[in-house]
Amino acid sequence: MVRIACFVEKYNFSDPREEGALLKFKMAAEKAGHEFNFLFKNKISEIPEYDSVLIRATTDPLLTAFIVSKTAWELGLRVIDDPESIQICSNKVHQYELFEKINVPRIPTMLLSKNEMHHKKMENAFEVLGKPLVIKAPYSSFSKYVEKVSCETRFREVAKKYFKKSDLIVLQKFVPTTFDWRIGVLNNEILYVCKYMIPKGKWKHGAKLRGKPTFIWGRTETIGKTEIPTHLEKTALKACQIIGKGLYGVDVKEVDGDYLVVEVNDNPSIYSGYEDAKDNDLYEKIIAYLSD
């Protein structure tokens, strides 16, 4: 028997779809003969009592989840997500440099430093990447801190906002599609395959309503992992190889038959009835990895 701690925050139980997935993790673990307990931040001192840790709260080097990850890792426990994966996935600048190093097929990307923020550099970015282009903060996640700009004035506004927290920002070619592929990967194997549809009239999966703080999300269409196009599978796995062997969600654009990686995310969304709609064994596979 293996003792597995699942680190969560209260907000993880605010959505019945996520709560349903968490309960499926627990059932899969207990069915395999393991102990599975939800661990909140007031109980992280109990980490040494466990054999492995599954993190489902938002990961970020500045949040409690990272402390949990690093503590478990230093104790020699099997942990998803490991601290190195969190650091690489939370820093898109570093991630895109790694993509370039091993030639991962990717969205055309440029990096811009705070010191380069002048007219000629912005003009060059529009010439190379086209108009509009997409600006990302290095720490972007869940479609936040990702904006589209079409003119120098808006470019300056968005860049100035993102430069408050980082000396570098990411510029990418705007590639309009009706959906983004999301490929779930664990230990260099495909777990699930989804299409995250773009909401009608929007340009990204999670879009903010005008004048409102809320986000709207497109539909999730799931296909069986055995149906994934071979080239898409190879592209997704290659992108993950630079990160590690943990649990990742790879975002990919399909353009004229080619597959271009947008980014690799740690702590990918897993909602009951969505990512698991075709391959419900993903829970058993994650538990097996944690109990190995």
C-alpha positions in Angstrom: 0.0 0.0 0.0 1.2 3.5 -0.9 0.1 6.6 1.0 -0.8 9.4 -1.6 -1.5 13.0 -0.6 -3.4 15.1 -3.0 -2.7 18.8 -2.4 -5.7 21.0 -3.1 -7.2 24.4 -2.2 -10.8 25.1 -1.4 -11.4 26.5 -4.9 -10.7 23.1 -6.4 -14.1 22.0 -5.0 -16.0 25.0 -6.3 -16.6 23.4 -9.8 -18.5 20.1 -9.7 -16.6 18.9 -12.8 -13.2 19.3 -11.0 -14.6 17.9 -7.8 -15.8 14.9 -9.7 -12.3 14.4 -11.1 -10.7 14.6 -7.7 -13.1 12.0 -6.4 -12.2 9.7 -9.3 -8.5 10.0 -8.4 -9.5 8.9 -4.8 -11.5 6.0 -6.1 -8.8 4.9 -8.4 -6.2 4.9 -5.7 -8.4 3.1 -3.2 -9.4 0.5 -5.8 -5.7 -0.2 -6.3 -5.3 -0.7 -2.5 -3.7 2.6 -1.7 -4.5 5.3 0.8 -5.5 8.7 -0.7 -6.0 11.8 1.3 -6.7 15.4 0.4 -4.1 17.7 1.8 -4.8 21.4 2.5 -2.2 24.1 3.2 -2.7 23.9 6.9 -1.6 20.3 6.9 1.6 20.5 4.7 3.7 19.6 7.7 2.3 16.1 7.2 4.0 15.6 3.8 6.8 13.4 5.3 4.1 10.9 6.3 3.2 10.2 2.7 4.9 8.2 -0.1 3.9 10.4 -3.0 2.1 13.7 -3.7 -0.4 14.7 -6.4 -0.8 18.5 -6.8 -4.1 19.7 -8.2 -4.0 23.3 -6.9 -2.6 26.0 -9.2 1.2 25.7 -9.5 3.4 28.7 -9.5 6.9 29.3 -7.9 5.3 32.0 -5.7 2.4 29.8 -4.5 2.0 27.2 -1.7 1.8 24.4 -4.3 5.4 25.0 -5.3 6.5 24.7 -1.6 4.6 21.4 -1.4 6.3 20.2 -4.6 9.8 21.1 -3.6 9.3 19.7 -0.1 8.1 16.4 -1.4 10.8 16.3 -4.1 13.6 16.9 -1.5 12.2 14.2 0.6 12.5 11.8 -2.3 8.8 11.3 -2.8 7.2 10.8 -6.3 5.5 14.1 -7.0 3.2 15.5 -9.8 4.2 18.2 -10.6 7.9 18.2 -9.7 9.5 21.6 -9.0 11.6 21.6 -12.1 8.6 21.1 -14.4 6.7 23.9 -12.5 9.6 26.3 -13.0 10.0 25.5 -16.7 6.3 25.6 -17.5 5.7 28.8 -15.5 8.5 30.6 -17.4 7.5 30.7 -21.1 10.7 32.6 -22.0 12.8 29.7 -20.8 10.4 27.2 -22.4 10.6 28.7 -25.8 14.4 28.9 -25.7 14.3 25.1 -25.0 11.9 24.6 -27.9 14.3 26.4 -30.2 17.3 24.4 -28.9 15.8 21.0 -29.9 13.8 22.4 -32.9 10.3 21.7 -31.6 7.7 22.8 -34.3 6.3 25.9 -32.7 4.4 29.1 -33.2 6.8 31.8 -34.6 8.0 33.5 -31.4 10.2 36.5 -30.4 11.4 37.7 -27.0 11.4 41.3 -26.1 13.2 42.8 -23.1 12.3 46.0 -21.2 15.4 47.7 -22.6 14.3 47.0 -26.2 11.0 48.7 -25.8 11.2 51.3 -28.6 9.6 52.1 -31.9 12.1 50.3 -34.2 11.8 47.0 -32.2 8.0 47.1 -32.2 8.0 47.9 -35.9 10.3 45.0 -36.5 8.1 42.7 -34.5 5.1 43.6 -36.6 7.1 43.0 -39.8 8.3 39.6 -38.7 5.2 38.3 -37.0 2.5 40.3 -38.8 -0.5 42.2 -37.5 -2.1 41.5 -35.1 0.4 39.7 -32.9 0.0 38.1 -29.5 1.8 39.3 -26.4 2.3 36.9 -23.5 3.6 37.4 -20.0 6.2 34.6 -19.2 3.9 33.4 -16.4 0.7 33.2 -18.4 -1.8 30.4 -17.7 -5.5 29.6 -18.2 -5.5 32.1 -21.1 -4.7 35.0 -18.7 -2.0 37.5 -19.4 -2.3 36.8 -23.1 -3.4 39.7 -25.4 -3.7 40.5 -29.0 -2.4 43.8 -30.3 -2.7 45.5 -33.7 -1.0 48.8 -33.2 2.0 50.4 -31.5 -0.2 52.2 -28.9 -1.8 49.0 -27.7 1.5 47.2 -27.9 3.0 49.7 -25.5 0.0 49.5 -23.1 0.1 45.7 -22.8 3.9 45.5 -22.7 4.1 48.1 -20.0 1.6 46.2 -17.9 3.5 42.9 -18.3 7.0 44.5 -17.8 5.9 45.4 -14.2 6.5 41.7 -13.2 9.1 40.6 -15.8 12.0 42.0 -17.7 11.1 39.9 -20.7 7.9 39.3 -22.6 6.9 36.9 -25.3 5.7 37.9 -28.8 4.0 35.4 -31.0 2.5 35.2 -34.5 -1.3 35.3 -34.3 -2.6 32.0 -35.7 -6.4 32.0 -35.9 -8.0 28.6 -35.6 -11.4 27.2 -34.5 -9.8 25.1 -31.8 -6.5 24.2 -30.0 -5.4 20.7 -29.6 -4.8 19.7 -25.9 -2.7 16.6 -25.5 -2.4 15.1 -22.0 1.0 13.4 -21.5 2.4 11.5 -18.5 5.9 10.0 -18.5 6.2 10.3 -22.2 2.9 8.6 -23.0 -0.4 10.0 -24.3 -3.1 10.1 -21.6 -5.9 11.9 -23.4 -6.6 14.0 -26.5 -9.0 17.0 -26.7 -9.9 19.8 -28.9 -10.5 23.0 -26.9 -12.9 24.9 -29.1 -12.6 28.7 -29.5 -15.8 30.5 -28.4 -17.7 32.1 -31.3 -16.5 35.5 -32.0 -13.4 35.1 -29.9 -9.8 34.2 -30.6 -8.7 32.1 -27.7 -10.2 29.2 -25.6 -10.7 31.4 -22.5 -11.9 34.8 -23.4 -12.9 37.7 -21.2 -16.3 39.3 -21.7 -16.2 42.9 -22.5 -16.4 45.1 -19.4 -16.7 42.0 -17.1 -14.1 40.1 -14.9 -15.5 36.7 -15.9 -14.1 34.4 -18.6 -16.1 32.3 -21.1 -14.7 29.0 -22.3 -15.2 27.1 -25.5 -16.5 23.5 -25.6 -14.2 20.6 -25.0 -14.3 17.9 -27.7 -12.5 14.7 -26.7 -11.2 12.0 -29.0 -9.7 8.6 -28.1 -5.9 8.7 -27.7 -5.6 5.8 -30.2 -7.1 8.1 -32.8 -4.5 10.9 -32.4 -2.7 11.6 -35.7 0.8 10.2 -35.6 2.6 13.5 -36.4 0.6 15.3 -33.7 1.6 12.6 -31.2 5.3 12.9 -32.1 5.2 16.7 -31.9 3.5 16.7 -28.5 5.9 14.1 -27.0 8.9 16.0 -28.4 7.8 19.2 -26.7 7.5 17.4 -23.3 10.9 15.8 -23.5 12.6 19.1 -22.7 10.4 19.5 -19.6 10.6 16.1 -17.9 8.5 13.0 -17.4 5.6 14.4 -15.4 2.0 15.2 -16.2 1.7 17.9 -18.9 -0.9 19.5 -21.1 0.5 20.4 -24.6 -1.3 23.1 -26.5 -1.0 22.7 -30.3 -2.3 24.6 -33.3 -3.1 22.7 -36.5 -2.3 24.9 -39.5 -2.6 23.5 -43.1 -1.8 20.0 -41.9 1.2 21.0 -39.7 1.2 21.0 -35.9 2.8 23.9 -34.1 3.3 23.9 -30.3 1.9 26.9 -28.5 3.2 25.9 -25.1 3.5 23.0 -22.6 1.6 23.4 -19.3 2.1 21.6 -16.0 -0.9 20.9 -13.8 -3.2 20.5 -16.8 -7.0 20.7 -16.3 -8.7 17.4 -15.7 -12.5 17.7 -15.4 -14.9 14.8 -15.0 -16.8 14.3 -18.3 -14.3 16.4 -20.3 -10.7 15.3 -20.6 -11.6 11.8 -19.3 -14.6 11.4 -21.7 -12.8 8.9 -24.0 -9.9 7.6 -21.9 -11.3 7.2 -18.3 -8.2 5.2 -17.4 -6.1 8.3 -17.0 -6.8 8.3 -13.3 -5.5 4.7 -12.9 -2.4 5.6 -14.9 -1.6 8.7 -12.8 -2.1 6.7 -9.6 0.1 3.9 -10.9 2.8 6.4 -11.7 2.6 7.8 -8.2 2.7 4.4 -6.6 5.5 3.0 -8.7 
